[in-house]
């Protein structure tokens, strides 16, 4: 079997699984590649003491997949199933005045992904580029992912990019790595992550919940399709689709409420006590988290592509399909409407009197949303926007199949070890001061039984597991 490759596929006609698994043996090295049919997939390799043990390990891997329904196939004969890239249109704004844009950064491709935190402004576009900028617009880092970015989400310290290929990448350490691999029958539209639990809304109106070990917890099918909204807190998962918003119990035990909205839901936002649904019928609706009751309606002049609020919902912002941005009081009173100056806002977020938007022309736009700046803008006085350029020295990071190796443990490093448990490879902490029975959330593609890694820090998470912070290095 040395020098040979076995290629298998599992494809179900009912729209289910559509994936491949390839095993290659070259001397004492066994290489595995797997993923969605038509894609490059993920790769990993292992080295064994002898060629005989390498062949035996490869045979076991192949046998396991055959028992699960995989069969030999010819690569390239089956086409990749289509993955939905959101198609949007954008018309010129009908507003008389333009928003006070402080700076803008053009990414070169339509952008949906945005996250704003205390240190950085993140933008991800349909070409798979993610940029991190300072609040002054300085470009700090560039990540190149294999497919278009549907959304950027934060979970405490961790930043994740959900991509069109169904992979969710962790951007929190030096190099991005695949943290979650969505099932091949799930065409993701939007994501939310809370305490390591991934919530996926999809094209068919489905909701899929995956735990920190990248393992399926539960799923539900809502009455609508094209689910562009999913938000989660400790009380519920809020799922928005063409038929409205449905709230489910966090453990998947049942539906808590359903509210039919004025039009299909195209975007969702949440605050402590309310969720906000932007719809194709030109409104944002505020729904009570406890009951689903509509508490307020915010009327725009075109379909709403995005929305956001100030803390507590004192002000509500919306971006429409006609390149306008709106601000409302909490009760629904429209306070202003201005042109974005850069296409329609596909996602947005507010922080410290600034409104950040990503747009159809691929720009990350920073708007001064302070009262004085808006008053000046309505009278026709706006600043000259600064066009941000990315410096050639800005580093570009891409997902890596391997990690750096070290031979000694730094003074502050924490050692973790991969162990085989009930047919799965788990990761446990070895260093003193950590519970050795807890699993560590860890990239699947580098797990090898017996392998040890050094991480910068481990953070306890609700649910009794650890999350990695900082760089991961192989201890050899």
ROTOR-282159 format. One record per residue (C-alpha): residue number from 0; residue in three letters; x, y, z. Coordinates in steps of 0.25 Angstrom, whole numbers, plus 5000, padded with zeros to 4 digits. Layout:
! ROTOR-282159
{NUM; ala; {X; Y; Z}}
...
***
This chain:
! ROTOR-282159
{0; unk; {5000; 5000; 5000}}
{1; unk; {5012; 5009; 5001}}
{2; unk; {5012; 5021; 4991}}
{3; unk; {4997; 5019; 4989}}
{4; unk; {4984; 5028; 4991}}
{5; unk; {4970; 5024; 4995}}
{6; unk; {4959; 5034; 4992}}
{7; unk; {4945; 5032; 4997}}
{8; unk; {4932; 5040; 4997}}
{9; unk; {4919; 5041; 5004}}
{10; unk; {4908; 5048; 4997}}
{11; unk; {4893; 5047; 5000}}
{12; unk; {4883; 5050; 4989}}
{13; unk; {4873; 5056; 5000}}
{14; unk; {4882; 5068; 5002}}
{15; unk; {4890; 5062; 5013}}
{16; unk; {4905; 5059; 5014}}
{17; unk; {4914; 5063; 5002}}
{18; unk; {4928; 5061; 5007}}
{19; unk; {4941; 5053; 5004}}
{20; unk; {4952; 5046; 5011}}
{21; unk; {4965; 5043; 5005}}
{22; unk; {4977; 5035; 5011}}
{23; unk; {4991; 5034; 5005}}
{24; unk; {5002; 5026; 5010}}
{25; unk; {5017; 5029; 5007}}
{26; unk; {5027; 5021; 5014}}
{27; unk; {5024; 5023; 5029}}
{28; unk; {5015; 5035; 5027}}
{29; unk; {5000; 5035; 5026}}
{30; unk; {4994; 5047; 5021}}
{31; unk; {4979; 5050; 5022}}
{32; unk; {4971; 5060; 5014}}
{33; unk; {4956; 5062; 5017}}
{34; unk; {4945; 5073; 5015}}
{35; unk; {4933; 5076; 5005}}
{36; unk; {4933; 5071; 4991}}
{37; unk; {4939; 5081; 4982}}
{38; unk; {4947; 5088; 4993}}
{39; unk; {4962; 5087; 4997}}
{40; unk; {4958; 5082; 5010}}
{41; unk; {4967; 5081; 5022}}
{42; unk; {4980; 5072; 5023}}
{43; unk; {4988; 5065; 5034}}
{44; unk; {4999; 5055; 5034}}
{45; unk; {5005; 5045; 5044}}
{46; unk; {5018; 5038; 5044}}
{47; unk; {5019; 5024; 5049}}
{48; unk; {5031; 5015; 5054}}
{49; unk; {5030; 5006; 5042}}
{50; unk; {5024; 5005; 5028}}
{51; unk; {5015; 4993; 5033}}
{52; unk; {5009; 5001; 5045}}
{53; unk; {5007; 5013; 5035}}
{54; unk; {4999; 5003; 5026}}
{55; unk; {4991; 4997; 5037}}
{56; unk; {4987; 5011; 5042}}
{57; unk; {4983; 5015; 5028}}
{58; unk; {4974; 5003; 5027}}
{59; unk; {4968; 5006; 5040}}
{60; unk; {4964; 5020; 5036}}
{61; unk; {4958; 5015; 5023}}
{62; unk; {4950; 5004; 5030}}
{63; unk; {4944; 5014; 5039}}
{64; unk; {4939; 5022; 5028}}
{65; unk; {4934; 5011; 5020}}
{66; unk; {4926; 5006; 5032}}
{67; unk; {4920; 5020; 5032}}
{68; unk; {4915; 5019; 5018}}
{69; unk; {4927; 5025; 5010}}
{70; unk; {4930; 5018; 4997}}
{71; unk; {4942; 5018; 4987}}
{72; unk; {4940; 5029; 4977}}
{73; unk; {4947; 5037; 4966}}
{74; unk; {4951; 5051; 4970}}
{75; unk; {4945; 5062; 4961}}
{76; unk; {4933; 5053; 4956}}
{77; unk; {4923; 5059; 4967}}
{78; unk; {4922; 5074; 4966}}
{79; unk; {4922; 5083; 4979}}
{80; unk; {4908; 5086; 4984}}
{81; unk; {4906; 5101; 4983}}
{82; unk; {4908; 5110; 4995}}
{83; unk; {4900; 5122; 4996}}
{84; unk; {4907; 5135; 4995}}
{85; unk; {4898; 5147; 4999}}
{86; unk; {4894; 5155; 4987}}
{87; unk; {4890; 5169; 4990}}
{88; unk; {4886; 5181; 4982}}
{89; unk; {4889; 5196; 4986}}
{90; unk; {4883; 5208; 4980}}
{91; unk; {4888; 5223; 4982}}
{92; unk; {4883; 5229; 4995}}
{93; unk; {4871; 5238; 4995}}
{94; unk; {4876; 5246; 5007}}
{95; unk; {4879; 5261; 5005}}
{96; unk; {4891; 5260; 5013}}
{97; unk; {4903; 5251; 5015}}
{98; unk; {4908; 5245; 5028}}
{99; unk; {4920; 5251; 5035}}
{100; unk; {4930; 5240; 5031}}
{101; unk; {4943; 5241; 5038}}
{102; unk; {4951; 5230; 5031}}
{103; unk; {4948; 5219; 5021}}
{104; unk; {4956; 5206; 5017}}
{105; unk; {4953; 5200; 5004}}
{106; unk; {4955; 5185; 5004}}
{107; unk; {4953; 5182; 4990}}
{108; unk; {4941; 5173; 4991}}
{109; unk; {4927; 5174; 4997}}
{110; unk; {4927; 5172; 5012}}
{111; unk; {4918; 5166; 5022}}
{112; unk; {4927; 5163; 5034}}
{113; unk; {4929; 5174; 5045}}
{114; unk; {4933; 5174; 5059}}
{115; unk; {4937; 5186; 5068}}
{116; unk; {4944; 5184; 5081}}
{117; unk; {4951; 5193; 5090}}
{118; unk; {4964; 5191; 5083}}
{119; unk; {4961; 5188; 5068}}
{120; unk; {4951; 5189; 5057}}
{121; unk; {4950; 5176; 5049}}
{122; unk; {4945; 5175; 5035}}
{123; unk; {4943; 5162; 5026}}
{124; unk; {4939; 5162; 5011}}
{125; unk; {4934; 5153; 5001}}
{126; unk; {4949; 5150; 4996}}
{127; unk; {4953; 5144; 5009}}
{128; unk; {4961; 5156; 5014}}
{129; unk; {4960; 5160; 5028}}
{130; unk; {4966; 5173; 5033}}
{131; unk; {4968; 5178; 5047}}
{132; unk; {4969; 5193; 5049}}
{133; unk; {4971; 5202; 5060}}
{134; unk; {4960; 5212; 5063}}
{135; unk; {4968; 5223; 5056}}
{136; unk; {4968; 5214; 5044}}
{137; unk; {4982; 5209; 5044}}
{138; unk; {4983; 5195; 5038}}
{139; unk; {4989; 5186; 5048}}
{140; unk; {4988; 5172; 5042}}
{141; unk; {4982; 5164; 5030}}
{142; unk; {4977; 5150; 5030}}
{143; unk; {4975; 5142; 5017}}
{144; unk; {4964; 5131; 5018}}
{145; unk; {4961; 5121; 5007}}
{146; unk; {4947; 5126; 5005}}
{147; unk; {4937; 5138; 5006}}
{148; unk; {4934; 5143; 5020}}
{149; unk; {4919; 5143; 5024}}
{150; unk; {4921; 5149; 5037}}
{151; unk; {4930; 5152; 5049}}
{152; unk; {4926; 5149; 5063}}
{153; unk; {4933; 5151; 5076}}
{154; unk; {4932; 5142; 5089}}
{155; unk; {4939; 5149; 5100}}
{156; unk; {4953; 5150; 5096}}
{157; unk; {4952; 5141; 5084}}
{158; unk; {4949; 5146; 5069}}
{159; unk; {4943; 5136; 5059}}
{160; unk; {4941; 5137; 5044}}
{161; unk; {4929; 5129; 5038}}
{162; unk; {4933; 5126; 5023}}
{163; unk; {4925; 5122; 5011}}
{164; unk; {4932; 5108; 5011}}
{165; unk; {4925; 5104; 5024}}
{166; unk; {4938; 5106; 5033}}
{167; unk; {4939; 5115; 5045}}
{168; unk; {4953; 5121; 5047}}
{169; unk; {4958; 5126; 5061}}
{170; unk; {4966; 5138; 5058}}
{171; unk; {4970; 5140; 5073}}
{172; unk; {4984; 5135; 5072}}
{173; unk; {4996; 5138; 5063}}
{174; unk; {4991; 5129; 5052}}
{175; unk; {4976; 5126; 5049}}
{176; unk; {4972; 5112; 5050}}
{177; unk; {4959; 5104; 5047}}
{178; unk; {4951; 5104; 5060}}
{179; unk; {4938; 5098; 5055}}
{180; unk; {4935; 5090; 5042}}
{181; unk; {4920; 5092; 5039}}
{182; unk; {4913; 5079; 5034}}
{183; unk; {4913; 5078; 5019}}
{184; unk; {4898; 5079; 5018}}
{185; unk; {4897; 5092; 5025}}
{186; unk; {4898; 5104; 5016}}
{187; unk; {4902; 5115; 5027}}
{188; unk; {4896; 5129; 5026}}
{189; unk; {4899; 5134; 5040}}
{190; unk; {4906; 5130; 5053}}
{191; unk; {4907; 5134; 5067}}
{192; unk; {4916; 5128; 5078}}
{193; unk; {4914; 5129; 5093}}
{194; unk; {4923; 5122; 5103}}
{195; unk; {4929; 5113; 5092}}
{196; unk; {4915; 5108; 5087}}
{197; unk; {4913; 5111; 5072}}
{198; unk; {4899; 5114; 5067}}
{199; unk; {4897; 5113; 5052}}
{200; unk; {4886; 5119; 5044}}
{201; unk; {4885; 5114; 5030}}
{202; unk; {4878; 5115; 5016}}
{203; unk; {4867; 5105; 5019}}
{204; unk; {4863; 5112; 5031}}
{205; unk; {4870; 5102; 5040}}
{206; unk; {4877; 5105; 5053}}
{207; unk; {4889; 5096; 5057}}
{208; unk; {4896; 5097; 5071}}
{209; unk; {4910; 5091; 5072}}
{210; unk; {4918; 5090; 5085}}
{211; unk; {4933; 5094; 5088}}
{212; unk; {4937; 5080; 5083}}
{213; unk; {4931; 5083; 5069}}
{214; unk; {4921; 5072; 5072}}
{215; unk; {4906; 5074; 5069}}
{216; unk; {4897; 5077; 5081}}
{217; unk; {4883; 5079; 5074}}
{218; unk; {4876; 5085; 5062}}
{219; unk; {4862; 5091; 5059}}
{220; unk; {4855; 5094; 5046}}
{221; unk; {4847; 5107; 5046}}
{222; unk; {4835; 5110; 5038}}
{223; unk; {4843; 5120; 5029}}
{224; unk; {4855; 5119; 5020}}
{225; unk; {4867; 5128; 5018}}
{226; unk; {4871; 5130; 5033}}
{227; unk; {4880; 5142; 5033}}
{228; unk; {4878; 5145; 5048}}
{229; unk; {4883; 5137; 5060}}
{230; unk; {4886; 5142; 5074}}
{231; unk; {4888; 5135; 5087}}
{232; unk; {4888; 5139; 5102}}
{233; unk; {4887; 5130; 5114}}
{234; unk; {4872; 5130; 5113}}
{235; unk; {4869; 5126; 5098}}
{236; unk; {4874; 5125; 5084}}
{237; unk; {4867; 5135; 5075}}
{238; unk; {4866; 5131; 5060}}
{239; unk; {4861; 5140; 5049}}
{240; unk; {4856; 5136; 5036}}
{241; unk; {4846; 5139; 5025}}
{242; unk; {4834; 5135; 5034}}
{243; unk; {4839; 5144; 5046}}
{244; unk; {4847; 5141; 5059}}
{245; unk; {4846; 5128; 5067}}
{246; unk; {4852; 5127; 5081}}
{247; unk; {4857; 5113; 5085}}
{248; unk; {4862; 5108; 5099}}
{249; unk; {4877; 5108; 5100}}
{250; unk; {4877; 5093; 5102}}
{251; unk; {4868; 5091; 5090}}
{252; unk; {4857; 5085; 5098}}
{253; unk; {4846; 5093; 5091}}
{254; unk; {4841; 5106; 5085}}
{255; unk; {4839; 5118; 5094}}
{256; unk; {4831; 5127; 5085}}
{257; unk; {4830; 5131; 5070}}
{258; unk; {4826; 5145; 5065}}
{259; unk; {4823; 5148; 5051}}
{260; unk; {4830; 5160; 5047}}
{261; unk; {4827; 5171; 5036}}
{262; unk; {4834; 5164; 5025}}
{263; unk; {4846; 5154; 5024}}
{264; unk; {4857; 5156; 5034}}
{265; unk; {4870; 5161; 5028}}
{266; unk; {4878; 5164; 5040}}
{267; unk; {4878; 5163; 5055}}
{268; unk; {4883; 5170; 5067}}
{269; unk; {4881; 5168; 5082}}
{270; unk; {4882; 5176; 5095}}
{271; unk; {4880; 5171; 5109}}
{272; unk; {4864; 5170; 5109}}
{273; unk; {4861; 5172; 5094}}
{274; unk; {4864; 5166; 5080}}
{275; unk; {4864; 5175; 5067}}
{276; unk; {4860; 5169; 5054}}
{277; unk; {4863; 5177; 5041}}
{278; unk; {4853; 5173; 5030}}
{279; unk; {4851; 5174; 5015}}
{280; unk; {4838; 5182; 5018}}
{281; unk; {4846; 5194; 5022}}
{282; unk; {4845; 5193; 5037}}
{283; unk; {4853; 5189; 5049}}
{284; unk; {4845; 5183; 5060}}
{285; unk; {4848; 5182; 5074}}
{286; unk; {4843; 5169; 5081}}
{287; unk; {4843; 5166; 5096}}
{288; unk; {4853; 5154; 5099}}
{289; unk; {4843; 5149; 5109}}
{290; unk; {4831; 5148; 5101}}
{291; unk; {4833; 5152; 5087}}
{292; unk; {4824; 5163; 5087}}
{293; unk; {4827; 5175; 5077}}
{294; unk; {4831; 5187; 5086}}
{295; unk; {4834; 5197; 5075}}
{296; unk; {4835; 5199; 5060}}
{297; unk; {4846; 5207; 5053}}
{298; unk; {4841; 5211; 5039}}
{299; unk; {4851; 5213; 5028}}
{300; unk; {4849; 5216; 5013}}
{301; unk; {4855; 5203; 5007}}
{302; unk; {4858; 5189; 5011}}
{303; unk; {4867; 5188; 5024}}
{304; unk; {4880; 5181; 5022}}
{305; unk; {4886; 5184; 5036}}
{306; unk; {4883; 5190; 5049}}
{307; unk; {4890; 5193; 5063}}
{308; unk; {4888; 5201; 5075}}
{309; unk; {4895; 5209; 5086}}
{310; unk; {4896; 5201; 5099}}
{311; unk; {4882; 5198; 5105}}
{312; unk; {4875; 5202; 5092}}
{313; unk; {4874; 5217; 5095}}
{314; unk; {4877; 5220; 5080}}
{315; unk; {4874; 5210; 5069}}
{316; unk; {4882; 5211; 5055}}
{317; unk; {4878; 5204; 5042}}
{318; unk; {4885; 5203; 5028}}
{319; unk; {4876; 5201; 5016}}
{320; unk; {4877; 5196; 5002}}
{321; unk; {4878; 5210; 4997}}
{322; unk; {4891; 5214; 5003}}
{323; unk; {4884; 5222; 5015}}
{324; unk; {4887; 5221; 5030}}
{325; unk; {4876; 5225; 5040}}
{326; unk; {4876; 5228; 5055}}
{327; unk; {4863; 5226; 5063}}
{328; unk; {4860; 5229; 5078}}
{329; unk; {4856; 5216; 5086}}
{330; unk; {4841; 5219; 5084}}
{331; unk; {4842; 5219; 5068}}
{332; unk; {4843; 5233; 5066}}
{333; unk; {4852; 5236; 5054}}
{334; unk; {4863; 5246; 5057}}
{335; unk; {4871; 5246; 5045}}
{336; unk; {4874; 5240; 5031}}
{337; unk; {4887; 5242; 5024}}
{338; unk; {4894; 5236; 5012}}
{339; unk; {4905; 5226; 5015}}
{340; unk; {4915; 5232; 5004}}
{341; unk; {4919; 5218; 5002}}
{342; unk; {4908; 5208; 4998}}
{343; unk; {4898; 5201; 5006}}
{344; unk; {4902; 5196; 5020}}
{345; unk; {4902; 5181; 5021}}
{346; unk; {4906; 5180; 5035}}
{347; unk; {4908; 5191; 5046}}
{348; unk; {4912; 5193; 5060}}
{349; unk; {4913; 5205; 5070}}
{350; unk; {4924; 5209; 5080}}
{351; unk; {4927; 5222; 5087}}
{352; unk; {4919; 5231; 5079}}
{353; unk; {4924; 5225; 5066}}
{354; unk; {4916; 5216; 5056}}
{355; unk; {4924; 5206; 5048}}
{356; unk; {4918; 5200; 5036}}
{357; unk; {4923; 5190; 5025}}
{358; unk; {4917; 5193; 5011}}
{359; unk; {4913; 5187; 4998}}
{360; unk; {4925; 5194; 4992}}
{361; unk; {4935; 5187; 5001}}
{362; unk; {4938; 5198; 5011}}
{363; unk; {4939; 5199; 5026}}
{364; unk; {4933; 5213; 5029}}
{365; unk; {4935; 5220; 5042}}
{366; unk; {4924; 5231; 5045}}
{367; unk; {4924; 5241; 5055}}
{368; unk; {4911; 5239; 5062}}
{369; unk; {4912; 5249; 5073}}
{370; unk; {4900; 5259; 5073}}
{371; unk; {4909; 5271; 5069}}
{372; unk; {4915; 5264; 5057}}
{373; unk; {4901; 5259; 5052}}
{374; unk; {4895; 5274; 5054}}
{375; unk; {4906; 5279; 5045}}
{376; unk; {4904; 5268; 5035}}
{377; unk; {4889; 5271; 5034}}
{378; unk; {4893; 5286; 5031}}
{379; unk; {4903; 5281; 5020}}
{380; unk; {4916; 5282; 5028}}
{381; unk; {4924; 5269; 5028}}
{382; unk; {4938; 5266; 5030}}
{383; unk; {4947; 5261; 5018}}
{384; unk; {4948; 5246; 5020}}
{385; unk; {4962; 5240; 5021}}
{386; unk; {4964; 5229; 5011}}
{387; unk; {4972; 5218; 5019}}
{388; unk; {4983; 5211; 5011}}
{389; unk; {4989; 5197; 5016}}
{390; unk; {5004; 5198; 5018}}
{391; unk; {5012; 5188; 5011}}
{392; unk; {5019; 5184; 5024}}
{393; unk; {5005; 5179; 5030}}
{394; unk; {5007; 5164; 5032}}
{395; unk; {4997; 5155; 5025}}
{396; unk; {4993; 5142; 5033}}
{397; unk; {4988; 5130; 5026}}
{398; unk; {4982; 5117; 5033}}
{399; unk; {4994; 5107; 5035}}
{400; unk; {4993; 5092; 5034}}
{401; unk; {5004; 5091; 5045}}
{402; unk; {5009; 5099; 5057}}
{403; unk; {5023; 5103; 5061}}
{404; unk; {5031; 5093; 5070}}
{405; unk; {5039; 5096; 5083}}
{406; unk; {5047; 5086; 5091}}
{407; unk; {5046; 5093; 5105}}
{408; unk; {5034; 5099; 5112}}
{409; unk; {5035; 5114; 5114}}
{410; unk; {5033; 5119; 5129}}
{411; unk; {5019; 5123; 5127}}
{412; unk; {5015; 5112; 5117}}
{413; unk; {5004; 5102; 5120}}
{414; unk; {5005; 5088; 5114}}
{415; unk; {4993; 5080; 5109}}
{416; unk; {4993; 5066; 5104}}
{417; unk; {4985; 5059; 5093}}
{418; unk; {4978; 5046; 5098}}
{419; unk; {4970; 5035; 5092}}
{420; unk; {4956; 5034; 5099}}
{421; unk; {4945; 5025; 5093}}
{422; unk; {4949; 5026; 5079}}
{423; unk; {4952; 5042; 5080}}
{424; unk; {4964; 5050; 5082}}
{425; unk; {4962; 5059; 5094}}
{426; unk; {4972; 5069; 5099}}
{427; unk; {4975; 5071; 5114}}
{428; unk; {4983; 5080; 5123}}
{429; unk; {4996; 5074; 5128}}
{430; unk; {5002; 5086; 5136}}
{431; unk; {4999; 5087; 5150}}
{432; unk; {4988; 5097; 5155}}
{433; unk; {4978; 5092; 5144}}
{434; unk; {4967; 5081; 5145}}
{435; unk; {4973; 5069; 5137}}
{436; unk; {4959; 5064; 5135}}
{437; unk; {4954; 5076; 5127}}
{438; unk; {4955; 5076; 5112}}
{439; unk; {4962; 5087; 5105}}
{440; unk; {4956; 5093; 5093}}
{441; unk; {4966; 5091; 5082}}
{442; unk; {4968; 5090; 5067}}
{443; unk; {4964; 5077; 5062}}
{444; unk; {4974; 5076; 5050}}
{445; unk; {4986; 5076; 5060}}
{446; unk; {4981; 5066; 5070}}
{447; unk; {4990; 5053; 5070}}
{448; unk; {4989; 5043; 5082}}
{449; unk; {5001; 5045; 5091}}
{450; unk; {5005; 5059; 5085}}
{451; unk; {5008; 5070; 5095}}
{452; unk; {5006; 5085; 5092}}
{453; unk; {5010; 5097; 5099}}
{454; unk; {4999; 5109; 5100}}
{455; unk; {5001; 5123; 5106}}
{456; unk; {4988; 5122; 5115}}
{457; unk; {4976; 5114; 5118}}
{458; unk; {4963; 5121; 5122}}
{459; unk; {4952; 5113; 5129}}
{460; unk; {4938; 5113; 5122}}
{461; unk; {4924; 5111; 5126}}
{462; unk; {4921; 5096; 5124}}
{463; unk; {4934; 5091; 5130}}
{464; unk; {4945; 5092; 5119}}
{465; unk; {4957; 5101; 5116}}
{466; unk; {4959; 5110; 5104}}
{467; unk; {4973; 5114; 5099}}
{468; unk; {4978; 5128; 5098}}
{469; unk; {4990; 5132; 5090}}
{470; unk; {5000; 5123; 5082}}
{471; unk; {5000; 5108; 5081}}
{472; unk; {5013; 5101; 5079}}
{473; unk; {5017; 5086; 5078}}
{474; unk; {5026; 5081; 5089}}
{475; unk; {5036; 5071; 5083}}
***
